[in-house]
C-alpha cells in the first residue's frame, strides 16, 4: 500500500481467533467548519439593492429578487470604469425560459407513449441524464450529473404542484468520486455567505465589484479585497472570473480557521479472522500478497505477538505505544514484510471454530480512539463468542413468507452503538465478509453503516472452488488499498430558501438536520437525499443545491470539496414531467423501499413501488387532459419507469421466493444505499449488447484504439439468437453468452477455442489474442470497465440449460420469479388504475 507510513506491532485475541494488525499513517487534522454557527457580526437583513451588470459578465449570473440600491463605490484598484456601468435588471425568465417556452425540448420528453402498444422503448445508447433547461452559460458551469443529480431537473414552484405530479423530489450525490480535472484553490480567504454559509459559486449574483448576492438565501455580501485578484488571469477587478465562480466543482485548501487542533496521525488497522474456517477459505494468503506488494523492503526482523485472552474485559496489551512512524523508523518496513509473510504459517493448523468479532472490534476501538483512522475487518463466519455474539436467524422456509421476510434488521444494537462510538472518535470501519454460511450481515453491517464505512460481501468464497469470487476479491481489495481516502470528514447539503431536506440515505451518522458525519470518505460511496418544498418558489427562477465536503487528505491537508447544482423553477406540470430523471427517480425510490422493507415489511415495500407506477400513470392521465386517454400512457421522459420498477421487484433486495439467502438480500440492500447511480442502474437493468456483429459505425477513437459502440438491446430472450454472442453488463459482473451456432471465427478469435464444444465450463476470462476481433471486444470491455469504480468479473456462458439459467435470470422482461413478465406487469398496472 503506497500510502501506508506507520506500523504497530501485532496483537491477537487468543479466544477470538482474530489477529489485529495496525498500520499507522501520517498526520491529519480535525475540525468541522460547516457545523459552526454563522458569525456574530452578520446582519439579519440586507439593505435594498440593484443589479449592476458587468459588460463582460453573462446575464445568467443575475438571479433572485431585485430591489433598488445606491451606486457602487469607486474601485479601490483604479478600475473607475465600473462607475460607468449601467444599472440594468436582467430578466432571468427571458434568459432561462421555462420548458413550455422551448417547444423543441418538449417534443420528445413530453411525447405520449402508450406502453401497451410500444415495445421498443430503449434508446440505442445508455440513457443520459436530462439536461436542465438553463441558459447556455449556466450549462457550461453546471455540476456534472455523475456527481450531483436531482430526480427532477425542473423544480416545481410549490409542494402542491409536486404532489400533483406524483413524483419524488430528491438528490443523488457522489461527492468524493475520482476526478481527472479538479480546480484546487489556495486562498487566505474562502468566500462564503455571511448568513447561510454558502460557498461562492457560479450561480451567485455580482451586483457590482464590491457586492455579491447569495443564490441560496439572497443575502448581499461584501467581496473581500483578496477576491478582487484573479490568480488565473493575474489581473485585478474581475471577481466574477475567479475559478470559484467559473467551476461548479472546486476544492479549497482550508486554512487554520478550519481546524480546532493540530493535525492528528491517521491509522490503518486490519482485523483478520484466522479461525479454522478462515484458513479453509484461503483468503489470508491473497490479502497478504497484496499487502506485501504495497510495502516493499528487505529484512528479517521478527514481529512480536501479544495475546489478549480475556474477551469479556478487553484491554490493550502494552502500556507503550503500539504505533511506530513508518517514515521515521527504517526497521519498520522489514518488520511489516516479515510479519505479513509469516502470518499464514502461524495459523495454518488452527482448529478453532468460534469467533469473537465483538471483542476484537472493542480492542480496535481502544487502540484507535486517540487518533482516529480506518479499521478493515475480514470475517468469515458468524461471531459466536463474547460481546456482540450472534445466533443463526435464517430459516429457508421463511424466505418467502406472506408476512414478509423476517430478520432484515439487526439482532442486537451492539454493533450500532460501537459504530457510533467509532464515529465520535473519527474511526471508520470497513467490513469484508467472506462467508459460505449465514453470518447475520443484517447485524454486522451496522458497524460500517453508522461509521461511514464500506461493506464487501463474497458468498461461498473459496480460493480453489470459487475462482470467480477469488478474482473479484483480489480486484476489490486492490482498489480498496489504493483508492483515495478522506479522514475526519463532514458533509453539509444546502439548498435554496423554500426547500428542505428530511431524509438521508447512505452510510453515515447524522449530526444535525443537514450535516453528515463521515469518519472516512471514499470515492466509491454515494448518498441520496429526500426533499420537500416548504415555501413557494414563485419569486425565484432558479433553485440551487450545494454540497460541501470537508475532509483531511492522506497527506494531512485539510480540504473542502464543493459541488453546486443549478436547476430552473417551473410552474407548469408539463415542465415537471419533461424534466423528470427516470433513473434518479428509480434509485431514490429503491432507497425508500429498502427503508420500508426494514421498518415495515417486504410486502409493503413492493406494494409501494407498484403504487408509484399506478400513481404516476393516473396523475398523468387526469392532469394532461389534452392527451389521448386510452391505453397506458406516460410521457416519453418516463417511458422506462414501469420497466425499471419491474426490474427493482426482481432484485435480490426486494424479490420474494425461496432462492434468496438472507445475507445476500441484506447485502443487496446495502448496495442500493451506498453505490453511485450508474453502478446501481446496471444492476437494476443490465445493458445487453451483441458482440459478434459489431461494426465501426459510431465507434470511439481513444488513444489510437477503436472502441466499438454496439446498440443496446431489450432484456428479452427474443433479442437473443443461437448464431450470436451477447454481452450482459450487470454492473459488478459481465456475462458473455455464446450461442450453439455462434460463428467459429468469433470463438477462435475471441475465446481462443477451436469450436463451441471446446469452450471450457466456468470460463472466467477473455484471453489476449493478436486478432482484430479480440482487440475490438477487449477494447469495448475495457472501456466499459474504465467507466466504473467497482471491478467487474466476466463469465462465459454456453447455450445449455444449466448455464443459461444464470444468464436468463437477468433478462428483466422475461424473468418470472417474484414478478410477472413486462407485458403482464403493465396489464396489472392497468387493472389497478381501473379499480
N, C-alpha and C positions, 0 to 999 in steps of 0.2 A: 504494500500500500504506500504509494508515493508520498502521501500526506501525513503519515504517522511519524511522530517525532519523539514520543516518550513511551516508556515501558515500565510497568511494575512487575514485581515477582508474582509467581503463580500461587493461587490458593486453591484449596479443594475442600468441599464439604463431603466428608467421607461417606456418611449415610446417604447423601444426596446423589452420589454418583454423577455429580456435575463439576466440571473444573471451571474456574473463573480466571480468565486471562485479561489483564488490564493493560491497555495501551494508551499512553499519555500523549497529549498533543501540545501545541504551542498556546500562547496567551490569547484570551478572548476578553470581552468586556460585557458589562451588564448595565442596562437601563432601558426604560421604555418611554420615550418622549411622547408617543401617541397616547399614552394614558394620562399625561399631565393635564391639569385644568388650564384653561386659557389664561393669558397674562392678566394681571390685576389692572393694568392701565388701559385696557380696551374699553371702548365706549359701546353703549348698548345699541345706538342707532346712529348711522352716519347722516351728515347733512345732505340736503338735496344736491344733485349733481347733474352734469350734462355729459353727453358723449362727444369727445374730441377725437376725431379720426385722424390717424396718420396717413399722409398720402401714399406711403409705401405699404401700409397695413391693409390686409384683406378685410372686407366687410364682415366676414364670418366671425371675427374676433369680438364683435359687439353683441352683447346678449344680456337679457334681463330687463327689469323695469328701468325706465329712464325718467329723469327729472331735470331741473334747471340748476345750474351752478355758476359761480364766477369763473372768469377766465383763468387759465393756468398761470402759474408764476413763471418768471423768467428762468430760462435754463441755466443752471449753475455752470455747465460746461461750455457755455458760449454758443449754444445752438439756438440763437434767438429766433430762428425761423419758425420754431414751434408756436410762437405767439401769433403767427400769421395764418395758422391752420384754421380753416373754417369749422364752425361748430355745427355738426350735422347729426341728425338722428337717423341711423341706418335701420331700415325695416327688415328684421330677420324673416318675417313672413314672406317677403319678396325674395330674399336671398335663399332661404331654405325651402319654402313652399311646403305643402302637405302632399301626401301621395295622391290625393284626389286632384291636385293641380298638375300632375305629371302622368298623363294617360298611358304613355309608353311603359311606365313602370307597373301600372295596374294590369295591363293586358294579360300577362302571363300569370302573375301572382294571384289575381282575382278571377281567372278563368274558371267557370264552374266545371267540376269534374264529377261525372256520375260513376261512382266506384263499381256499381254492379254491371256497367257496360264497358268500362275502360280497364284493360288488364295491364297494358304496357305503361306502367307508372314510373319506372326507374329512369333517371337520366342516364345518358351513355357514360358519364364520368361520375366519380364520387361527388356527393351533394356538397355544395358550398354554402357557407353561412349567408343569409340575406344581407345585402348591403344597405346600411341605413341611408335614408333619403335626406342627406345633408348636402351642403354646398361642396363643390369640388375641392375647395381649400380645406374644409374640415375633413373630408375623406382622406386627404393626403396625410393628415396628422392623427387620425383616429386610431384607437387601440386595436391591435390585431385580434380577430375573433379566436385565435388559438390561445390567447392569453386571457381575454376578458370578453364575455359574451352574455347577452341578455336574451331571455326567452321571447321577448317582443322587441323588434328593432324599431318600432314606433310606440312610444309610451302613451297610453290613454290619459286624457286630461283629468279624469275622475275615477274613483273606485266604482262608481255606478256604471260607467262605460266599460271598465274592466270586467265587472260582473256580467255585464250583458254579453260580452264576447265569450265567456266561459273558458277562458284560457288563463293559466297561471303566470304570474309575474315573478321573475327571479333572475339571479345572476349565476353564471358558471365561471369560475376563476381558476387559472393555472398560474399562480403568481411567481413561482421561482423556476420556471422552465428554462432550459438551456437556450440562450440567445446568441446568435452569431454577431450581431451588431447591437450593442447596448451602450448608449451615451452615459458616460460616467463623469460626474460633475464634482469638482473640488472647489468649494467656495467657503469663505468665512461666514457668509450669511445665507442660510437656506430660507427662501422667501415663502411665507405661509400666511394665510388669512388670520388676522388677529382675533376673529370671533370664533369660527368653526375649525380653525387649524388646517384647512385645506392647503395642500401644496400648490404653488403657482403652476399653471399648466396651459396647454394651447387654447383652452376654451374660456379663459378669463377675458375681461374687457379692459383694455387700456383707455382710460378717459383722457389722459394726456401723458406727458413724460414723467409725471410725478405721482400718478394715482392709477390704481387698478382695482377692478371690481370682481369680487369672488363669484365664480359661476355656480356655487352651491348655495350660499346664504345671502349673496348680493351685498355683502359688506364692502364698503370702499376702504382700501388700504393704501398706505404710502409705499412708493417704490424706494427701497434703500439706495444710498449713493453707490454702493458697490455694484448693484444690479444694473447701473447705467453703463457699465463697461461690458462689452461683448467679447469673451475670450476667443471666439471663433473668428470673428471679423476683425478683432483687435481695434475696435472703434468705440466711441462713446456716444451716448444719446439714443440708442436703439434697443430699449429693453424688450420690445416685442420680438426681437430677433435672437434673443438668448436661447441656448439649447433647451432650457427648461420649458420654453414656450413654443418650441418647434418640434417637440417629440412627446408623444403620449405615454411612452415608457422611458423612464430615466432612472439612474441610480446616483444617489448622493453619497459622498464620503462624509460621514457625520463628524461633527466637531465634538469637543469635550462637553458641550451642553447636553449631549445625548448619552452621557454616562454618569452614573452615581458613584462608581468605584473604579479603581484601576482595572485594566484587563485581567481576566482570570484564565488559567490554563484550561484547555479543552481536552477531554479524556475520551478515549475509545476503550470500551471494556467488552469482552466476549465471555458469555456464559455458555459453556459447552456441555451438552448431555453426553456422558461417557458410560452410560449403562450398557448392559449386555445387548439390549435392543438396539442401541445406537451403534454399537460395534458391528452388529449383524447387518444393519442398513448400510454401513460403509461410507457415511457422509464425511467423517472426520478427516480421512486421508485427502479428499479433494478440497475441503476447506483449507487444510494446512498447506497444500501445494500452492493454492492461490495466494495465501498469506506470505509464503516464502518468496514468491515471485515479486512481491511488493516490498520486501525487506531484504536487500542483497548485501551480504558481507561474509567474511570468513572468521572462523574462530571455534574454540572448543569449550567455552565456558559452560559450566554445569548449573542449570537453574535450581533454585531451592523450592521444594514443595512444602507448603504449610497446610495443615489439616485442621478443620473445624468439625468436631464430632457431635457437637450439641446443636441440633436443628431446631430446638424449641426456644433457645435464647441465643440467637446468632450474634457473634461478635467478630471484630476484625482481629486476626491472629497475630498482630505485631503492633507494638507501640510506635515503632518508627514508620516513617512514610514508606508506602509500598510503591511509590511512583518515582521514576527516575527520568530526568530530562534526556531524551534520546539525542538531541542536538549537542548537548554539552558532555555527554558520557560516551566515550568511544567504545567502552566494553559492552554497551547495551545491545548493539546490533548483533554481534556474535551470539550473545546470550539469547536473544529472541529467536534467531535462526535455529540454534541448537534445541531450544525449548520446543519449537514447532516441529522439528524433525523427530524428537523423542516422544512426543505425546501419544501417537498411535500405539507404540510398543508398551507404554505404561499401562494401558487398559485393554490390551488385546485379549487377556484371559479373564476379563471381568464376567462374573456370573450374577451380578446384582441386577435384579429385575424391577426394583422400585425406583421412584424418582421423587426428589424433594425440591421441586422448582421454586416454591414459595420462599423457603429459607434462603435459597441461592439468590433470589431477587432481593430479599431483605439485606443480605450481605453486600450485594452490589450497590444498593441504595446508600448504605452507611459509608461505603468506600467512596462513592461519587459525590455525596452531598456537599463537601467543601468546595467542589469545583464545578459541578455540572458536567454535561457531556452526553455521550451516546452509549447505550448498552445494547449489545446484539446478542439475542438469545437463540440458541439452537436446541430444539426439543423434539424428541421422537416418540413420546408416549404420554399417557395420562399421568399427571402428578398424583402420587398416592401416599406421600409422607409429609408430615409437618404442616405448617401454616399453608393455607390455600389448597390442601389436598382435595381431590375430586373423586367422584364415583361415576361410573358409566350411566348415562341417562338415555342412550339411544335404544329405541325399540323399533326394529324394522317393520313391525306390524302397525305402528302408529305414524309411519311416514306419510300416509295418505288419509289420515283421519278426517272425517267430515267436519269436525270441530276445528280443524287447522292443525298444523304441525306443532307439536309441543317442544319446549326446551330451546327456543330460539334466543332466549335471554340467558344471562349468566346465572349459575347455580349459587354463587357466593359473591359478596361485594369486596372480597379481599383484594382482588386484582385491580378493581377500580380505585379503591382507597389508596393502594400503594402507588398506582399511576398518578393520582392527584398529588401525593407527596412528592413523587419524582418531578412532576411538572413544576411544583413550587420551588424545587432546587435546580431547575433548568436541566433535568435529565430526561432524555427521550429514550424509549425502549422499542426496539425493532424485534419482531418475532419471526423466526424461520421454523415452521412446523413441518417435519419430515416424518409422517406417521402413516403406518399401514393399518392402524386400528383407530377406533374412536378416541379422541383426545380432548373433547369438550372445548372446541375452539370458541364457542359462544362465551365461555368464561375467560379463557386465556386471552382472547382478543382485547379485553378491556385494558390490559396493561399497555397496549400500544395505542388504542383509541384515545384514551384520555391523557396520554403523554405526547401526543402528536407523532407517534411512531408509524412504522410501516409493517405490513403483515405479508409474509410469503408462505404459501402452502403447497406441499408436494405429496399428494395422497399416493399411497403404495410405493413410496420411494425405496429403491434398492439399486445399488451400484452395479449389479450384474443383471438382475431380472427385469429392470425397468430403465433401459438406457435413455429413452426419451426424457424421463424425469431427471436423470442424472445430467443430461446435456442442458436442460433448462436451468437446473440448479447452478451449474457452472457459469452459464451466461448471466443469470440474475446476480449471482454473487460477484462476478467480475464487475458488472455495472455498479452494484451496491458499494463495493470497496473503492471505486474510482470516481464516482459521481460527486458533484459539488455538495456541500453541506453548509447550512447556516445554523449557528448556535444562538441560544437565548433570544429567540425571535418572538415578536408580537406583530399582529396584523390588524389594522383597523380599516373598515369599509365605510366610506361616507357617501352621501347621495344628496341630490338637490332637495332643497326645502320643500316639504309636502310629501316626500317619500319616506318610508321607514322600513327597517329590517326586523323580521320577527322570528326567523328560524335559520340556523346554520346546519350544514351537513358536511361531514368530514371527520378527520382525526385531530382533536384539539381540546383545549379547556377554555370555556367561555369565561373571560374575566369580567366583562361588563357587556352592556347591550350591543355594542358594536366592536368589541375588542376581543381577539382570539389570542390565547397564549400558546405558542408553539416552541416547546423546548428545543426541538430540532426542526428544520425545514429542508426539504429536498426537492430536486427538480422534477420528480415524477408524481408528486401529490397534487391533487386538485380539491376544490371546495365548491359547494353550492349554497345559495342563499335564497330564501323566500322573502318576498317583499309585498308591501301593500301601499296604497295611496291614501294618505290621511287627510290631505287638504288638496283642493283643486289646483291644478297646474295651468289654469287658463291664462294666467299672466305671463307664462313662460313659453318660449318657442323651443327651448332645448331642455333636456334632462341630462344631468351628468352624474357619473359614478366614479369614485376614486378609491383605490385600494393601496394602502401604504404598508409595506413590509419592512420592519426594522429588524436587522439581524447582525450577528458577528460572523465575519468570514473566517475561513480556516487559517488565514494569516493574521488573525487578531484585529482586523479592522472593522469598525462599526459602520454599517452601510444602511441606506434606506432606498428600497426599490419601490417606485411609484408608478401605478398604471391608472390612466384616466380614460373613460369611455364617454362619448357624447352621442345622444340619440334625440331625434325630433319628438316633440309632443304633438299629438293629433287629437282631433275632436270627432272624427268620423269612424264608425265601426268598420267600414270597408278598409280604411287605412290601417287599423289594428290587425285585421286579418291578412292584409297584403304584406305586412311586416313581420308576420309570425315566423319564428325559427323552429321548425318542426323537430329538429334533432335536439336542440336545447330544451324544448318543452318535454320531450320524451325522457331525457336524462333527469330533469328536475322531478317529474312525476315518478320516476323509478326510485329516487331518493325518498320521496314522500311515501311511496308504497312500502319500502323497506321498513321505515319507522312504524307504519301502521301494522305491518305483519307482526312486529315485536310487541307493540303496545296493545294491540287488539288480537287479531289472528290473521292467518294467511288468507283465509276465505274473504274476509273484509277487504284486504288489500287488493286482491284480484278483482273483486266486485267494483272497487273504487276506480281501478284502471279502465274497466269496461264502461263504467258510467261516464268517465271522462270523454270517451268517444261519443257516447249517446248524447251527452250534454252539448258537445260541440256541434254535432250534426243538427240537433234540434234548434240550437240558438242560431246557427247559420240559416237554417230553413225559415225560421219565423221572423228574423230581422232583416234578411236580404230579400224583401218581397218582390223585387224586380227580376228575380231569378226563377227559372223553371223549377217547379216544386216536386215533380215526380222523380222517383229513384232515390238513391242515396248520394246526396250531392255535398261536396266540400270545395272550398277554393283550392286552386292548384297549389298554393303555398303549403297547404295542409293535406295534400292528397295521400301522402305516405303515412299519415298519423295512425289510421287503423292497422296498417301493416306493421308498424313499429310496436304498437301496443300488443298485437298478437305475438310478435317476437318476444316481447318482455314476458308475457304469460308463459312462454316456453323456456325461459331461462331457469337455471338451477335455483336461483334465489327465490323464484316465485311460482314455479310449476308444482303441480301435485303429482301423485303417482309414487310407487314404491322404489323406484330406481335411484332416487337421490339420497345419498347419505347425509346425515345431519351436519357433519363438519364441512362437507363440500357445499352444502346450501349456505351455511353461515359465511364461508369464505367468499362465495359469490356475492353475498350481501355486502361484505366488507369492500369488495372491488367496486361495486356501484357507488359506495360512499366516498371513495378516495381517488379514483382514477380519472384522468382527463377525458373530455368528451369524445375526442377522436378515437381513443382506445375503447371506450365503452360502446360506441356505436358499431365498431367492427365486431364486438362480442354479441351485441343485441341482434344486429342484422348484418351478417358477414357479406363480404364482397366476393362475387363469383365471376371468374374470367375463363375464357377458352384460350389455351396457350399454343395448341398445335397449328393454329391458323393465323398467328399474329402477323400483322403487316407493319410497314414503316409509316403508314398514314397516321399523322398526329403524334409521331414519336418525339421524345425529348432528346436533345443532344447536349449531354453533360460531360465536360472534360474528355472530349473525343470518344465518348461512349454513347451508343444509340440505345435509348431506353424505350421499348415499345409501350404503347398505351392502349391495350385491348379494351373493348367496351364492357361495361357491367352487364351481367345477366340476372334475370329474376331467379330467386331461390326456389326453383321448381324443377322437378325431375324431367319435365317436358323440355327443359332447356339443355339437358344432357343428351349426348349421343355416344354410342359404343365405339365410334370411329374417331373419338376425340380425346383430348387431355384437358382437364379442367382444374383450375386452382381456386380453392376456397380459402379466403383470408378471414380468419376468425379472431384477429387481434393478437392473441398470445400463441396461436398455432396456425400453420399453413397445412392444408390437406391438398395433395396433388392426386386427383382421381384419374386413373388410366383405364380407358375402355378396352374391352376384349379385342376390338377390331382396330385399335389405335395404330397409326402408321408405324411400321418397324423403323423407319428413318428417325422418327421422333424418339422412340425408345432407345435406339442405339446412340443417337447424337446427344441426347439429354441425360438419360439414365445410365448409359454405358452398358446396357444389356443387349444381347443379340436379338431377343424377341420377347413377346409378352409373357410367355411361360417361364422365362428365366428371371423375371423380376423377383427378387427375394422378398419374403414376408417381413413386415416390420422395418422396411427400408426407411431410414430417417435422415437422409442427406442427399443433396444433389451434387454429383461429382463435378470437378472442374475439368472439362474436356475441351480440347482445342478444335471445336467446331463452331460455326457461326450460330447455329441454333442453340447450342449450350450457352454461348456467350450472351445471346439475347434473353434467354429465360433467366439466367443468373443475374443479368443486369436489371431485369424487372423485379426479381425477388429482392435484390439488394436495395433497389430504390424504395420498395415498399417498407423494408426493414429500417432504412435510414430515416424514414418519416415518423418514427415512433420511439418512445423512450424505453419501452419494455422489449425484451428479447422474445423472438418467436421461433419455435421449433417447427420442423416440417415432417410430415408423414406421407409417404407414398401409399396410396390406397388402390388396390386392384379391384376390378369389377367382379367381385364374388360376394356371396350372401353375407359372410361374416364381416368382411372389411367394409362392405357397402353400408352396413347399418350405422357404423361410426360416422361416415360421411353424410348420410341422408338425414341424420338427426338434426343437422344444422340447416336443412332446407325448410325455411320457415313456412313457406306456402303449402308444403306437403305434410310436414310432421304432424302426427295426430296425437301423440302423447300429451296429456294435460290440456289440450285445446284443439279446436277443430281446424280444418283447412281454412285458408284465407277466405274463399268464397262462402263457406259455411259460417265463418265468423261475421262476414258482412250481413248475411241473412239474419243472424242472431241480433245484430245491432238494429237492423230494420224492424224486427219484431218488437224489440224493446221500445223503439220510438213510437210504434203504432198502438202500444198498450194504452 
